[in-house]
Amino acid sequence: MLPKPAAGDLRTLPERRRYGRKQREFLRSLVTDAVIDEHRRTPPPGQRSEALERLMVYFQREAAADGYAVLVVKPFEAYRLVENARGLGLGPRPLDERLYASPEEAEHGLFLRRVQDLFET
């Protein structure tokens, strides 16, 4: 006989979906102009507010699923946001035509894109 799952164990798909929905709802409440501005200023890890840290951890965990990346168009001069292809033999697809002047600007653009996706789910 198999042991019963522990309380809070998210083993069934409906439970995982419900948890994910509640988590996204909570994370949406953390997104404010102050948090977005804090990310733009790029504080080092360990010096971020709790709200920004929670968002960053969630986005890092979801990064493989969304397939977004920063593409270096011209080293030290131009960067673009792309979505990695989901099929064999396909290259990355630009998310938009905007070019960023620094990796920090591109990372902030990526953060804003993930925030947008968070509100659309």
MDTraj code that builds the backbone (N, CA, C; nanometers):
import mdtraj as md
import numpy as np

residues = "MET LEU PRO LYS PRO ALA ALA GLY ASP LEU ARG THR LEU PRO GLU ARG ARG ARG TYR GLY ARG LYS GLN ARG GLU PHE LEU ARG SER LEU VAL THR ASP ALA VAL ILE ASP GLU HIS ARG ARG THR PRO PRO PRO GLY GLN ARG SER GLU ALA LEU GLU ARG LEU MET VAL TYR PHE GLN ARG GLU ALA ALA ALA ASP GLY TYR ALA VAL LEU VAL VAL LYS PRO PHE GLU ALA TYR ARG LEU VAL GLU ASN ALA ARG GLY LEU GLY LEU GLY PRO ARG PRO LEU ASP GLU ARG LEU TYR ALA SER PRO GLU GLU ALA GLU HIS GLY LEU PHE LEU ARG ARG VAL GLN ASP LEU PHE GLU THR".split()
xyz = np.array([
    [0.0837, -0.1176, 0.0000],
    [0.0000, 0.0000, 0.0000],
    [0.0885, 0.1244, 0.0000],
    [0.0552, 0.2205, -0.0843],
    [0.1325, 0.3440, -0.0931],
    [0.0971, 0.4380, 0.0213],
    [0.1971, 0.5134, 0.0696],
    [0.1670, 0.6080, 0.1778],
    [0.0813, 0.7234, 0.1261],
    [0.0021, 0.7802, 0.2164],
    [-0.0790, 0.8963, 0.1804],
    [0.0120, 1.0171, 0.1618],
    [-0.0175, 1.1032, 0.0658],
    [0.0620, 1.2251, 0.0503],
    [0.0512, 1.3121, 0.1751],
    [0.1618, 1.3769, 0.2097],
    [0.1635, 1.4665, 0.3251],
    [0.0728, 1.5863, 0.2992],
    [0.0267, 1.6470, 0.4078],
    [-0.0572, 1.7667, 0.3942],
    [0.0207, 1.8742, 0.3194],
    [-0.0430, 1.9383, 0.2252],
    [0.0230, 2.0431, 0.1479],
    [0.1019, 1.9913, 0.0291],
    [0.1060, 1.8588, 0.0103],
    [0.1789, 1.8007, -0.1020],
    [0.0954, 1.8187, -0.2290],
    [0.1536, 1.8838, -0.3280],
    [0.0793, 1.9167, -0.4502],
    [0.1037, 1.8114, -0.5579],
    [0.0456, 1.6954, -0.5397],
    [0.0733, 1.5862, -0.6322],
    [-0.0252, 1.5768, -0.7471],
    [-0.1421, 1.6296, -0.7304],
    [-0.2388, 1.6178, -0.8389],
    [-0.2362, 1.7435, -0.9245],
    [-0.2664, 1.7263, -1.0501],
    [-0.2635, 1.8384, -1.1438],
    [-0.3580, 1.9517, -1.1038],
    [-0.4818, 1.9227, -1.0638],
    [-0.5688, 2.0337, -1.0217],
    [-0.5123, 2.1119, -0.9026],
    [-0.4486, 2.0428, -0.8091],
    [-0.3894, 2.1122, -0.6942],
    [-0.2741, 2.2007, -0.7386],
    [-0.1913, 2.1515, -0.8301],
    [-0.0798, 2.2329, -0.8804],
    [-0.1307, 2.3552, -0.9551],
    [-0.2338, 2.3370, -1.0354],
    [-0.2907, 2.4504, -1.1095],
    [-0.3488, 2.5544, -1.0141],
    [-0.4202, 2.5060, -0.9122],
    [-0.4790, 2.5973, -0.8148],
    [-0.3691, 2.6740, -0.7403],
    [-0.2629, 2.6042, -0.7016],
    [-0.1500, 2.6696, -0.6344],
    [-0.0857, 2.7733, -0.7264],
    [-0.0625, 2.7375, -0.8528],
    [-0.0022, 2.8301, -0.9484],
    [-0.0878, 2.9534, -0.9696],
    [-0.2184, 2.9346, -0.9764],
    [-0.3108, 3.0470, -0.9942],
    [-0.3053, 3.1411, -0.8730],
    [-0.3061, 3.0830, -0.7521],
    [-0.2987, 3.1653, -0.6302],
    [-0.1640, 3.2363, -0.6214],
    [-0.0569, 3.1670, -0.6597],
    [0.0757, 3.2279, -0.6556],
    [0.0834, 3.3469, -0.7519],
    [0.0346, 3.3302, -0.8738],
    [0.0365, 3.4410, -0.9707],
    [-0.0499, 3.5574, -0.9231],
    [-0.1632, 3.5265, -0.8613],
    [-0.2495, 3.6317, -0.8067],
    [-0.1743, 3.7122, -0.7002],
    [-0.1032, 3.6424, -0.6116],
    [-0.0253, 3.7107, -0.5079],
    [0.0875, 3.7935, -0.5697],
    [0.1582, 3.7358, -0.6664],
    [0.2699, 3.8075, -0.7285],
    [0.2222, 3.9329, -0.8011],
    [0.1042, 3.9280, -0.8619],
    [0.0502, 4.0474, -0.9279],
    [0.0329, 4.1618, -0.8282],
    [-0.0028, 4.1268, -0.7043],
    [-0.0220, 4.2310, -0.6029],
    [0.1101, 4.2964, -0.5625],
    [0.2224, 4.2318, -0.5918],
    [0.3536, 4.2865, -0.5563],
    [0.4060, 4.3855, -0.6597],
    [0.3499, 4.3830, -0.7796],
    [0.3994, 4.4693, -0.8872],
    [0.3464, 4.6109, -0.8660],
    [0.4382, 4.7023, -0.8377],
    [0.4052, 4.8439, -0.8212],
    [0.5065, 4.9261, -0.8998],
    [0.4773, 5.0539, -0.9154],
    [0.5730, 5.1428, -0.9826],
    [0.7057, 5.1458, -0.9077],
    [0.6992, 5.1405, -0.7742],
    [0.8218, 5.1436, -0.6937],
    [0.9075, 5.0196, -0.7187],
    [0.8447, 4.9032, -0.7289],
    [0.9192, 4.7788, -0.7539],
    [0.9789, 4.7806, -0.8943],
    [0.9043, 4.8287, -0.9914],
    [0.9564, 4.8370, -1.1285],
    [1.0741, 4.9338, -1.1343],
    [1.0623, 5.0473, -1.0648],
    [1.1727, 5.1438, -1.0610],
    [1.2942, 5.0855, -0.9892],
    [1.2692, 5.0093, -0.8824],
    [1.3796, 4.9447, -0.8107],
    [1.4539, 4.8485, -0.9030],
    [1.3807, 4.7722, -0.9832],
    [1.4466, 4.6796, -1.0752],
    [1.5274, 4.7553, -1.1802],
    [1.4734, 4.8664, -1.2278],
    [1.5445, 4.9461, -1.3286],
    [1.6788, 4.9945, -1.2740],
    [1.6828, 5.0262, -1.1437],
    [1.8080, 5.0715, -1.0817],
    [1.9050, 4.9558, -1.0580],
    [1.8623, 4.8333, -1.0786],
    [1.9446, 4.7125, -1.0726],
    [2.0208, 4.6960, -0.9410],
    [1.9507, 4.6814, -0.8283],
    [2.0229, 4.6546, -0.7041],
    [2.0802, 4.5130, -0.7061],
    [2.1942, 4.4923, -0.6428],
    [2.2512, 4.3577, -0.6399],
    [2.1661, 4.2642, -0.5542],
    [2.1729, 4.1344, -0.5804],
    [2.0989, 4.0391, -0.4971],
    [2.1373, 4.0575, -0.3504],
    [2.0390, 4.0429, -0.2634],
    [2.0630, 4.0620, -0.1213],
    [2.0289, 4.2027, -0.0758],
    [2.0166, 4.2962, -0.1691],
    [1.9807, 4.4335, -0.1341],
    [1.8483, 4.4735, -0.1988],
    [1.7738, 4.3768, -0.2445],
    [1.6443, 4.4027, -0.3072],
    [1.5347, 4.3992, -0.2013],
    [1.4252, 4.4661, -0.2316],
    [1.3089, 4.4574, -0.1430],
    [1.2533, 4.3149, -0.1502],
    [1.1720, 4.2809, -0.0508],
    [1.1143, 4.1468, -0.0495],
    [1.0261, 4.1239, -0.1720],
    [0.9493, 4.2256, -0.2093],
    [0.8596, 4.2120, -0.3247],
    [0.9386, 4.1848, -0.4523],
    [1.0446, 4.2617, -0.4759],
    [1.1250, 4.2407, -0.5968],
    [1.1941, 4.1050, -0.5921],
    [1.2438, 4.0659, -0.4769],
    [1.3116, 3.9363, -0.4651],
    [1.2159, 3.8219, -0.4979],
    [1.0933, 3.8285, -0.4481],
    [0.9947, 3.7236, -0.4775],
    [0.9643, 3.7165, -0.6272],
    [0.9480, 3.8326, -0.6895],
    [0.9233, 3.8351, -0.8339],
    [1.0415, 3.7777, -0.9105],
    [1.1632, 3.8148, -0.8715],
    [1.2828, 3.7666, -0.9414],
    [1.2967, 3.6145, -0.9295],
    [1.2708, 3.5609, -0.8109],
    [1.2796, 3.4154, -0.7920],
    [1.1770, 3.3451, -0.8809],
    [1.0551, 3.3968, -0.8846],
    [0.9509, 3.3371, -0.9689],
    [0.9901, 3.3437, -1.1161],
    [1.0363, 3.4604, -1.1620],
    [1.0727, 3.4758, -1.3030],
    [1.1919, 3.3879, -1.3396],
    [1.2872, 3.3720, -1.2497],
    [1.4020, 3.2854, -1.2790],
    [1.3576, 3.1405, -1.2907],
    [1.2643, 3.0998, -1.2052],
    [1.2155, 2.9619, -1.2106],
    [1.1350, 2.9373, -1.3381],
    [1.0638, 3.0380, -1.3852],
    [0.9807, 3.0248, -1.5046],
    [1.0566, 3.0545, -1.6342],
    [1.1821, 3.0977, -1.6237],
    [1.2585, 3.1416, -1.7416],
    [1.2683, 3.0334, -1.8491],
    [1.2862, 2.9094, -1.8088],
    [1.2988, 2.8025, -1.9079],
    [1.1674, 2.7817, -1.9831],
    [1.0569, 2.8053, -1.9155],
    [0.9266, 2.7835, -1.9784],
    [0.8908, 2.8932, -2.0775],
    [0.9259, 3.0184, -2.0465],
    [0.8858, 3.1265, -2.1375],
    [0.9779, 3.1381, -2.2583],
    [1.1017, 3.0920, -2.2462],
    [1.1926, 3.0902, -2.3609],
    [1.2480, 3.2254, -2.4014],
    [1.2341, 3.3269, -2.3167],
    [1.2860, 3.4592, -2.3501],
    [1.4353, 3.4666, -2.3210],
    [1.5039, 3.5494, -2.3982],
    [1.6481, 3.5678, -2.3789],
    [1.6887, 3.7043, -2.4330],
    [1.8102, 3.7447, -2.3964],
    [1.8684, 3.8680, -2.4492],
    [1.9707, 3.8272, -2.5541],
    [1.9553, 3.8781, -2.6744],
    [2.0460, 3.8485, -2.7847],
    [2.1407, 3.9663, -2.8039],
    [2.2696, 3.9376, -2.8124],
    [2.3681, 4.0422, -2.8383],
    [2.3723, 4.0656, -2.9888],
    [2.3265, 4.1822, -3.0326],
    [2.3272, 4.2173, -3.1744],
    [2.4653, 4.2679, -3.2127],
    [2.5187, 4.3578, -3.1309],
    [2.6532, 4.4112, -3.1493],
    [2.7135, 4.4261, -3.0104],
    [2.8236, 4.3536, -2.9804],
    [2.8791, 4.3558, -2.8453],
    [2.9015, 4.4975, -2.7920],
    [2.8556, 4.5183, -2.6694],
    [2.8702, 4.6445, -2.5960],
    [2.7914, 4.7600, -2.6563],
    [2.7073, 4.7344, -2.7571],
    [2.6341, 4.8440, -2.8215],
    [2.4851, 4.8176, -2.8401],
    [2.4466, 4.6976, -2.8797],
    [2.3061, 4.6726, -2.9123],
    [2.2629, 4.5329, -2.8668],
    [2.1457, 4.5297, -2.8014],
    [2.0894, 4.4056, -2.7492],
    [1.9415, 4.4024, -2.7855],
    [1.8880, 4.2819, -2.8046],
    [1.7479, 4.2660, -2.8442],
    [1.6865, 4.1518, -2.7629],
    [1.5581, 4.1641, -2.7344],
    [1.4854, 4.0571, -2.6670],
    [1.4349, 3.9586, -2.7715],
    [1.4565, 3.8306, -2.7455],
    [1.4125, 3.7268, -2.8385],
    [1.3397, 3.6167, -2.7626],
    [1.2651, 3.5389, -2.8376],
    [1.2011, 3.4195, -2.7845],
    [1.2653, 3.3009, -2.8544],
    [1.3178, 3.2083, -2.7766],
    [1.3819, 3.0913, -2.8357],
    [1.2777, 3.0045, -2.9044],
    [1.3157, 2.9499, -3.0180],
    [1.2250, 2.8673, -3.0977],
    [1.1904, 2.7394, -3.0232],
    [1.0723, 2.6906, -3.0475],
    [1.0268, 2.5684, -2.9814],
    [1.0371, 2.4460, -3.0730],
    [1.1000, 2.4619, -3.1882],
    [1.1145, 2.3504, -3.2803],
    [1.2589, 2.3341, -3.3239],
    [1.2907, 2.2183, -3.3752],
    [1.4264, 2.1918, -3.4215],
    [1.4576, 2.2731, -3.5463],
    [1.5777, 2.3255, -3.5521],
    [1.6233, 2.3973, -3.6696],
    [1.5717, 2.5400, -3.6824],
    [1.5001, 2.5865, -3.5829],
    [1.4471, 2.7228, -3.5861],
    [1.5314, 2.8123, -3.4961],
    [1.5590, 2.9315, -3.5418],
    [1.6371, 3.0250, -3.4630],
    [1.5488, 3.1093, -3.3721],
    [1.6115, 3.1909, -3.2873],
    [1.5325, 3.2771, -3.1997],
    [1.4539, 3.3804, -3.2795],
    [1.3376, 3.4162, -3.2290],
    [1.2481, 3.5112, -3.2946],
    [1.2439, 3.6395, -3.2118],
    [1.2688, 3.7564, -3.2740],
    [1.2644, 3.8829, -3.1990],
    [1.1252, 3.9072, -3.1400],
    [1.1212, 3.9543, -3.0164],
    [0.9931, 3.9874, -2.9538],
    [0.9396, 4.1204, -3.0053],
    [1.0305, 4.2118, -3.0367],
    [0.9937, 4.3404, -3.0955],
    [1.1166, 4.3959, -3.1667],
    [1.1038, 4.5130, -3.2227],
    [1.2150, 4.5710, -3.2998],
    [1.3060, 4.6606, -3.2161],
    [1.2739, 4.6767, -3.0892],
    [1.3513, 4.7670, -3.0043],
    [1.4913, 4.7126, -2.9791],
    [1.5906, 4.8021, -2.9852],
    [1.7284, 4.7693, -2.9493],
    [1.7621, 4.8405, -2.8192],
    [1.8327, 4.7712, -2.7324],
    [1.8734, 4.8260, -2.6030],
    [2.0220, 4.8577, -2.6082],
    [2.0622, 4.9646, -2.5408],
    [2.2012, 5.0108, -2.5458],
    [2.2923, 4.9363, -2.4493],
    [2.2363, 4.8706, -2.3485],
    [2.3198, 4.8002, -2.2509],
    [2.2508, 4.6710, -2.2084],
    [2.3277, 4.5774, -2.1539],
    [2.2661, 4.4531, -2.1056],
    [2.1672, 4.4795, -1.9915],
    [2.1968, 4.5809, -1.9084],
    [2.1074, 4.6134, -1.7971],
    [1.9717, 4.6619, -1.8482],
    [1.9733, 4.7463, -1.9517],
    [1.8474, 4.7928, -2.0114],
    [1.7697, 4.6752, -2.0706],
    [1.8407, 4.5848, -2.1360],
    [1.7751, 4.4683, -2.1961],
    [1.7154, 4.3783, -2.0880],
    [1.7880, 4.3578, -1.9782],
    [1.7363, 4.2757, -1.8682],
    [1.6118, 4.3397, -1.8073],
    [1.6110, 4.4727, -1.7986],
    [1.4917, 4.5407, -1.7464],
    [1.3754, 4.5247, -1.8451],
    [1.4037, 4.5323, -1.9737],
    [1.2999, 4.5081, -2.0740],
    [1.2428, 4.3676, -2.0626],
    [1.3299, 4.2711, -2.0352],
    [1.2873, 4.1327, -2.0162],
    [1.1999, 4.1203, -1.8909],
    [1.2393, 4.1897, -1.7848],
    [1.1608, 4.1921, -1.6613],
    [1.0206, 4.2467, -1.6899],
    [1.0134, 4.3576, -1.7637],
    [0.8833, 4.4169, -1.7963],
    [0.7982, 4.3224, -1.8811],
    [0.8622, 4.2492, -1.9714],
    [0.7893, 4.1527, -2.0550],
    [0.7311, 4.0409, -1.9682],
    [0.8093, 3.9942, -1.8713],
    [0.7608, 3.8877, -1.7829],
    [0.6499, 3.9385, -1.6914],
    [0.6593, 4.0645, -1.6483],
    [0.5510, 4.1241, -1.5693],
    [0.4241, 4.1290, -1.6542],
    [0.4365, 4.1698, -1.7791],
    [0.3214, 4.1737, -1.8701],
    [0.2604, 4.0341, -1.8835],
    [0.3439, 3.9335, -1.9018],
    [0.2945, 3.7958, -1.9135],
    [0.2250, 3.7508, -1.7850],
    [0.2779, 3.7938, -1.6698],
    [0.2180, 3.7585, -1.5412],
    [0.0745, 3.8107, -1.5330],
    [0.0512, 3.9315, -1.5825],
    [-0.0830, 3.9893, -1.5786],
    [-0.1751, 3.9294, -1.6846],
    [-0.1198, 3.8671, -1.7869],
    [-0.2019, 3.8065, -1.8921],
    [-0.2414, 3.6627, -1.8611],
    [-0.1814, 3.6026, -1.7580],
    [-0.2150, 3.4631, -1.7242],
    [-0.3173, 3.4560, -1.6140],
])
top = md.Topology()
chain = top.add_chain()
for i, resn in enumerate(residues, 1):
    res = top.add_residue(resn, chain, resSeq=i)
    for name in ("N", "CA", "C"):
        top.add_atom(name, md.element.get_by_symbol(name[0]), res)
traj = md.Trajectory(xyz[None], top)
